[in-house]
Amino acid sequence: MNSRKIYNIYCEESCHLKRDHQKVMVLRMIKCSHGLAKDFEIKWVKISPARTDSYVETVACFFVRKEDQFRAVALPDKGKSCVE
């Protein structure tokens, strides 16, 4: 019997373009044991009172489900090389 667990990993970045006039870049990763809908998208700039419940529910998953994880890394100055 195969007892391996399958995880879905979703990655996203903010302000990753060289000429977007933003100094900071953020890389985010969500690991979950269930698949998200193909059209799933969460954009914090698009939160509205009508969608607040779904956003709260999505964030709550990471506190309730032990196998789900959220990680983020902020690069304070994306113009600087990590290797110097």
C-alpha angles and dihedrals in degrees: 000000000000111000098174115133120223119220128192116218121200122188131193138172136203128209093001098146117104095226101037091109091238119123097195124067124191126201118196134188131190120194116190137167092223129059122250121224113274090243094045111137131163118192117175091204089061098055111134132172089256092058100037094101094054092049092050090048092051093050092045090059090071091057096044103040110063093198094055117087139185122197131177134183122196119204106204094203115019090184092069120082117244089218114058 
